[in-house]
Amino acid sequence: MSNSIHVYDARADHATVNAESPLAYSFQSSGMPAPGEEGRAVVGERAFLGHLILRGGAIVLDEALREVLGIGLPGRPNSLTVDADGQRSVQWLSPDEWLLIVPGDETFGLETRLRAHLGGSHVAIVDVSAGQTLIELTGEAAHEVLMKSTVYDVDPHEFTVGKGVTTIFAKTSVILRRPDESRWELIVRRSFADYVYRWLLDAGEEYGIGVARESRHEPQ
């Protein structure tokens, strides 16, 4: 590892700091309607995940990820690779850029191991965990809610499992992805998280949208 690189663990000690997710204020101000028995859409947040942007040559990064994490880079543009338990993923963003998402408590150790494995390779790894969050949308009407929100074709037959794109959502941009048959994910900048949450509640009202209360957060 180059001596010119300084790597810091930016995660607060939960024993001394009570962290709040990007949607903590939104849940209080806009409410968290419970999913009804006839509701056809559910929204929820997976907060405090580790988000790492990887840039560089595909061959060296793929080798490092396979060695350190056990999964490789996706083989096609606009696609993502998800590990066996669905907790870790790598998504293609551009020809030399990928988004790696892992459980939050793994972020610093993983970045350190990747840097050590990559050595002097011409790559960049940037921790953007604090700047964005992941919002989940599930339910049989999930794609209908998305149809009201984005110009991208989200028909499940066209937007197949394993696809991920950067697109316009309402009046902002999101990374929209479909990791499995039942779930859509929106990766949103922190400053737009409240806007996207309120938009989803409004767009999903006719489908009885509710908010998942099951904790997808880390222990506080």
N, C-alpha and C positions, 0 to 999 in steps of 0.2 A: 504494500500500500504506500502510495506516495506520501512523503512527509508534508507536502503542501496541502493535504486534505485533512480537514478537521471534522469529525463526525460527533454529533451531540444527540443525546437522548432527550427529545423535546417533550416527552410525555410527563405530565405532572404526577407526583406521588399521590395516589388516591387516598392514602392514609391521612394526608394533611390538607389536600385540596379537593373540594367537592366540585367535580367537573360537571358542566352542563352541555348537553348536546345542542347542535344548531337549531333543533326544533323545540327545545325546552320552553321557550317563551311562547311559541306558536300554540303548543298544547294548552297553555294556560289562557291565552288571549282568545283563541279561536275555538277552543273546546276539543274534546275527543269523543265524538258520538260513538256509542257502542254499536258494533255490527248487529243488525237485526236478523231475525230468522229468515226473512225474505230478501235480505240485502244481497246484492250481486257483485259487490266490489269492496275490497278492504285495503286500506293504506296503512303503512307502518314505517318506522325508521330503524335502520341498523346503524347506530351511531358508534363513534369511537373505534372504527376500523382503521387499519393501517393502509394508507394510499401512497404508493411509491411510483413516481414517473421514471421510467427507464429509457435512456436514449443511447444509441450507438449501433454497432454492427450486430445483425441478427444472429450470426453464427456464434460469436463469443457470448452473447447474452443468453442464447438458448442453452448452450453448454453449461453456463454457470447456474441457470435456474434448475436444470435437470439434476445437477450435482447437489445443489443446496436445498432445493425445495421439492424435487421429484416430479415437477411438471415443466413442460417446455413452452416456448412461444407458440401462439396460434399460427397455423400454416397459411391462412388466407386473410386478405384485408377484411375489415369490418366483421371480425369474428373474435371469439374469446375461448380460452381453455379454462376449464374448471376442474379442480381436483376431485377425488372420489367422494369426499364427505361434503363437498359444496361450500367449503369455508375459505378457499383460496382460489384466486382467478387471475389470469393475465389476459388483457384485451389489447388488440391492435388499435392504435390511434392514428398513426401515419407511417410511412415507409420505414422510419427509424425511431419510432416512439411507441411505447407500450405503457399501459396502466396495470400495475400489480396491486391487488387488494388481498390483505391477510388479516387475521384476528389482531386487534390492536396491540396486545401484549407481545406479539412476535416481531413487531415492526423494526425496532432498533437492532435486535440481535440478527435479524435477517439481513438488514442493510449492511451490517458489519461483516457478516459472513460472505455476502455477495462481493463486497469491495475486496476482501482478502482473496477470494477466488479469482477475481478479474485482474488483480495485480495492476500492471501498467497499461491495461487496455484503454483505448480511447472511448470511454463511456461516461455517462452522467447518470447519477441516481439522486432524485430529489424527493424528499418527504413532503407531501402536500396534504397530509392527514387532517391538519387543523383547518384547511381551507375549503373542505367540501364534505358532504355527507351522502349517504345512500338511502333512498326512499324506495320501499317495495310497494308494488301494486299487484293484488291477487284477486281472484274471483272470476266468475264467468263473463262479467261485463267489463273486465279490466281493459281489454283492447278497445271497447266502445268508448270508455272514458278517454283513452289515448287518442282515438280518432277525433275527438272534439278539441284536442289540445295541440296536435302536431300535424304538419303537412306530410310527414313521412308515412309511407304505406305500412301500417301496423297490422294488416290482416295476418292472422296466425299462419296462413298458408304461404305468405310471402316473407313475413318476418319470422323465420324459423328459429328453433332452439339453437343457441350457440352464436347468434348474431348480435352485434353491438355496433351502434353508430353514434356519431356526434350530430345533433340536429337541433332545430328550433322547436322549443316547447313554449306555447303561448307567446310571451314577448321576451323570452330569455333563451339560453342554450343549455342543453343537458347532454349527458351521455346516456343513451337509451339502450338497454340490453335485455335479452331474454335468456337467462341461464338454464331454465328448465320449462317444462310444459305448463306449469301452473303459476309461474312467477315472472313478473317484469320488474326491472330495476331502473331507477333514474338516479344518476350521480349528478349532484347539484352543487354549485358553488355555495358556500356558507351564506353569503350575503343575499342570495336569492331563495334560500330554503323556505323561509316563511311565505314568500310569494307563491312558490310552487305548491306548498301544502294547502294554502287557502284556495288556490285555483282547483286543485284536485277535489277538495271538499265541495266546491261549487259545481264542478263538471260532473261529479259523481252523485249529486243529490238525487237525481231522478232514478238512480239505481240503488238507492238506500245505502250509500257508502258509509262504512264505519271505520274506526281506527283500531288497529290491533293493540291490545293492551299487554300482550305477552311481552316480557322484557327481551329485547334483542340487543340490550346494552351491556356493557361491562359493569361489574359491581362497583358501586360508588364508595 
